[in-house]
Structures are given as structure tokens and as C-alpha cells.
């Protein structure tokens, strides 16, 4: 880390100091590394060698020199250098509103969002949102990641984490290619909230389900219809795995509870689950999100890798070590003797 940040100089406290300079110095005093942004619509740093500020914070004198040009924008450096700062970046308002609709169904997540937003929430020039937060304790903050994309593959929501930058208010004018400003809605750079890793994990999961392309989906391997010893070709929809997925007697409780999973709570038809060995109020998976009938795992420490699973896929992984052929064979015998009720 750099030397202890000194208070504002008399020049920066004057009424002539630009809002961008004042905000940059406030961020610096709050332990956040900052860099200036070119006023040419490229959204790039106005420094030739800006990456040194990924690991150390600049001095007051350097910041005052950078922002003498009031047209320049302000970017915060995310990651450890800024006290484990993380930015949630919603590309447009539609993505943000879709997330809000989900949060209205989960009071605890909505309360968590409100806590974060009261610390820092802003509107971007394109109508999206930035939420800023810190996460502690966290021994190794991650790299930036895309949490959700559109059907066409465009980014809807992403994070800015270790070594990244996020342009913030009051940047305006030619800083953004639209010419529109970043507008602070709530909080400020000196009131950013801190959450714990379990809460961050829940926030990330709630955003990943916005992915229009679908999460990685582990389903029964495709098996071509084959001639049976006593009759015609077996139809694909009558495969053991398909019968298992449609069986009304098969529930997520019947699959997960015997393996030590705990149902934390239900919201409507959606279940919130804690994997074996996990303690505390937080969950690591959901079932039947928006009525899709699937298990969505988002904890990296769960017995199943993060992704989305049909009942048959979860059964094969949890009860047959991932051997789908063995799982299908076991179910074939079951449905030969006890066909599922229609």
C-alpha cells in the first residue's frame, strides 16, 4: 500500500474545485485507488501507465494534478487495493428491473440489496446501474466475471473485481460516448457497504439466473431409440431418465434430503437449499426457479459443481457417481415393475 492518505489540500477544498476532483479525493480518503478517464468517449484511463494504481493508491498531489482538467472522468480501481472493492455493473435498465422483480420474491435478498444500494448506487449513461460494495473477509478477491448474457450473447450483468476499473459519477460530457452523465442515486464513495462472502455468493447466484442462454445444464446423455428384444423402437420420451423426470412421486426432497441436503425455506414453489456440512442462514442451491423443475447449484463447495440439473442428472451424480448408464439401468428395472402414474 502507499503512504497514509493526507487530508485535502486548501486548493481542493475551495469552491473552484471541480465535483470530479472533490469526489476523487473523497474516494482516496476512503481508501480507494482512483484514475482519471479521457474525455474522448473511449472510456480509457488518461494515464500512460495506469496499472501501477492496481496495487498502490496515488497521493493527494497526484490526484489533484490529474483532475486539473475538469472534463476528465473518474474511475475507481476495484480489488484489494481499494479495500476489496467490487462493482456490480448492469448494462441497461431492463436487466436491472428483471433482477428487481426477482428480489421482490425474496425478502432477505431485497433487504441485502437495499443495504448495498444505500451505500452506493448510481445510474449509468445507458440507463443501467452500478452497485458498489466491499467483501470481507476474503483472502483472494476474484477476477471480473460475466454473470448474465442475453440470448445473443451480449453482456447483461458483470462484475469488476481485482485490477479492474469502474467509471463513476460525477463523470459526464464526453467521458461517455453518449455524452450523458453518470448520476449518483444513493450513498457515495465514502459510504460503501461491506458484506460477507456468503452474502456475496447469494447476490451472484441471483444474478446468474438472469442469463438468457441458461446456466450450464447437466442432463441425461442423448440416447438414440433402439430396438427392444420384445417390441418396436423405444421412444426417447420413454427413456428411464425421462420417466424419472416426469414421475410425480419423485421430488427434490426425495432426492436431496437422504444425501444430507437441508431445505432452508421455500418461496412460492421455489426451494432454497443448504448443502451437507454448510452452516449458517445462507443457502447454496435453489430448486424450481420460475417453475423450471431444476436444481440450480451456485456454491463451489457443494457436492455438485455449479450449474443446473434435472432430477435424473442429480440422481445419477449423487447416487451413481455420475455414471448415467448405471443410473438409467437402475431406473429401467424400477419402471418396468412400477410404471409412473400418469
N, C-alpha and C positions, 0 to 999 in steps of 0.2 A: 504494500500500500504506500501511497505518497505521504508526505508530511501532513500533520494535522491541518485541517482546513481553517483558515483565518476568517474572521468576520468580514462583512462587506467593507470596501474602501469608501471614503467620503464621496468619490465620484459616482459609484454605483448606487449610492443612496439618494442621489439628487433626483429632482423631478424630471431632469433631462434624460435619465437613463431609460432605455427602451424597455418595454414589457418583456421582450425575449431575454435581454440581459438580466433583468431582475429575476425572472424565473430560473435562468441558468444558475445564478448564484444561490438562489434558494435551494435548488436541487443539489448543488455542491455541498452546501452546509448540511443537507440531509443525508450525505454520504453517497451521492450518486455521481458517477462519471458522466460528463457531457461532451458533445462535439457539435460544432456548427455545421449547418447544411447549406449548400449552394442555393442561391435564389434564381435558379435557371430551369426549374421543373424536373431535374434529373433525380432528385431526392438522394443525392450523394453528398458525403461529407466534404466540407470546404477546406480540408487539410490534406496535404500530400501523404503524410504518414500518420493517419489517424488511429491505426490499430494498436499503437502503444497504449492508448487510453482504454483498451480492453482489460488491462491488468493494473494500471495505476490511474489515479484521479488527477486532473490538472490542478494547477494553482489558481488562486483568485486572479492574479495578474494575467495569466494566460487566458482565462475566460473573458476578462474584460477586454483584452486585445482582440479576441476572436469575434466578439459581438459589437465592435465599434460600428460595423456596417449594420444598420437596423433592418436591412432587407433579408439578412440571413435567418434561416430557421434553426430550431433547436431540436437535437436528438439526444435521448438518454441511452447510455450503454447498459444493456441488460447483463445479468450474470453475477458472479461472485464479487466483482469489483464494486458493484453498486448494492452490496448487502443482499445478494441472492435475489435480485430483481427479475421479475418475469412479466411479460406483456402478453395479454390475450388480444389478438387482432382479428376483428370481424370485418370481412371485405366489404360488405354492404349491409344495409338496414334489414333486408329480408332475412339474412342469416341470423342476425341478432334477434329479430322478432320471433323466428322459429325456435330459438333457444328459450326466449321468454315464455313461449307457450308451453314448453316442456317444464320449465321451472314452476309454473303455476300449478302443476300437478304434484309437486314435491315441496312441501312447506320448508323442510330443513335446508334443501338446496337453495330455495329462494331467499331464505334468511342469510345464508352464506354469501350469495350474490350481493345482497343489499349491503352487507358489511364491507365487501371488497369495493363495490361501487361508491360507497360513501368515502372511501379513502382516495379513489381516483377513477373517474370515468369521463371520457371525452368523446365527442362526435368527430369523425374524420371528414375530410372534404368530399368524399364519395358517399357520405351518409352512413358509413359503418360505425364501429365503436372500438375504442381502446380501453381495456381494463388493466390497471397496473396493480401488482401485488408482490409481496416477498414470501418466500417459503423457507422456514427454519423449523427444526434443524434439518439440514440437507447436506450431506458430505460431498456430493458431487452433482451439481446442477447440470441438467441435460442440454443437449444442443437443440436449436429451434426445430420444430416439427409441425407438419400439417395435420390438423385434427379432422378436417372435413373438406370434401370437394363436391362440386356439382356433378350432374350426370355427364357433362362434357369434360370433366377433369379440372375445371377452374377451382382455385383455392377459395373456400368459403371462410374457414377459420384456421388460424395458425398461431403458434407461439413464437415469441422472441426470447431466447434464453442465453446461454453462455456465449459471449463475444458478439452478440448482435446489437443493432440499434433500433430505436423506435422514435419516429418524429412525433413531437407533441405540441400542444398549444403553448404559447400563442402564435406558433408559426403560421404564416399567412402569405397572401400575394403570390409571387412567382415561385415560392418554395415548392408548391404542388402544381402539377401540370394543369389542373383545372382552374387555378387561380383562386380557389376558395380556401377559407381558413380552417384550422383545427380549433374546435370550440370546447373548452373545459365545461363539463356539465356538473360535476360534483367533486369535492375534495381538492387535492393539489399535490404537488411533488413532495411536500413536507408532511403529508398525512396518509401515505400509502400503508395499507394494512398488511399484516403478516399472518399467514395461515400455516397449518402443519402439513406434512406430506400426505397424510390420509385424506385430508380435505382437498388438497390439490388433485389427488387421484380421482376423487369423485367429480370434481369440476371437469377434468379432462374426459372422463367417461361420458358425462352428459353432453359434451360437445362432439365426441366421436360418433354418437348415434345420429348426428345430423348429416353424416356422409351419405350423399345420394347414390354413390356407387355401391354402398353396402360394405360392411366390415368383412374381413377375411372369413369365409364361410366354409366350415368343415362339414361336409355332407357325405352321404353314402356314395362310394365309388360307383360310377356308371357301369351297369352290367347289362349286356345285350340279352334280349329274350332267348331262351334256349329250349330245345325240345325236351319235354319231360318223359320219363320212362313209361308213363301210362296215358299220356294225352298230348294236346297241342302245345304250341309255344306258350311259355309263361309270360304274361303281360307285365310290363315294367311296373305298373302301379300296384301289382300284387307281389312285389318282392318283399321279403321279410322286413327289411328296414322301412319300407313304405307302409306296410301294415302296422308296424310298431309306432310310427309317427302318427297314424290316424286312430290308433286304439284309444277309445275314451277312458279305459281303465288305467292307462299309463299317464301319470302326472309327473311334473318336475319334482314334487315331494317324494314320489316313489323311487325316483332315480337318485336324487341328491342326498336326501336325509340318511339313507343307510350308509353312505360314504362319508358321513360326518359333517356335511354342509348344514348351515343353520339359516333358517328363514328369519331375517331380521324384522321385516314388516311387508305389508302389501299396500299398494296404492291403486285402487280400482282392481284391475286384473293383473297388474304388473307386480312381480315379486322381487324383493331386494335380499340378496343372499351374502352370507359371510362364509368364506372357505374354511376348511378344517385347520385349526390352530390359530386362526386370526382372532384377536381380542379387540374390545372396544366397540363404540357405536357405529363404526363405519362398515360399509359393505364392499364386496369385491366382484359382484356379478348381479345381473338382473335377468328375469325371465318374462317372456310375453310382452316385450316392449311394443306398444302400439298394436297389440294383438297379433304379433308375428309368430307366436308359439315357440320362439327360440331362446336359448341361453346365450347371454352376452357377457363374456368374461373380460374384465379390464385390468385386474390385478396381475402383475407379473409374478407374484409369489403363490398363485393358486395352482392346484394340481393340473389344471388345463391351461394351455397357453392363451393369451389374449386373443379373442376372436368370437365368432358367432357359431352356434352349434344347434343342429336339430336334435330331437330326443335320441334318435338312433345313433348319431355321431357321438353324443355324450355317453351313451350306454356302451358303445364299442370302446371308447377311450378309457372310461372308468372301470369297466367290468371285464374287458378283454385285452387290456394293454394296447389298444389301438389296432388290434387285428380285426378288421372289418369282416373278413371272410369267416372267422371263427364266431363273431357276433351274429352274423346272418345265419350261420348253421344252427346256432343255439335257438334262435328265434324261429327258424323254419320248423323245427321239431315242436316248438310251443304252439305255433299257429296251425300246425297240422292236427294237433289234438284239441286245441281250444281256439277256434277262429274268433277274431274280434267281433263284438256286437256292432251291428250297423246302426 
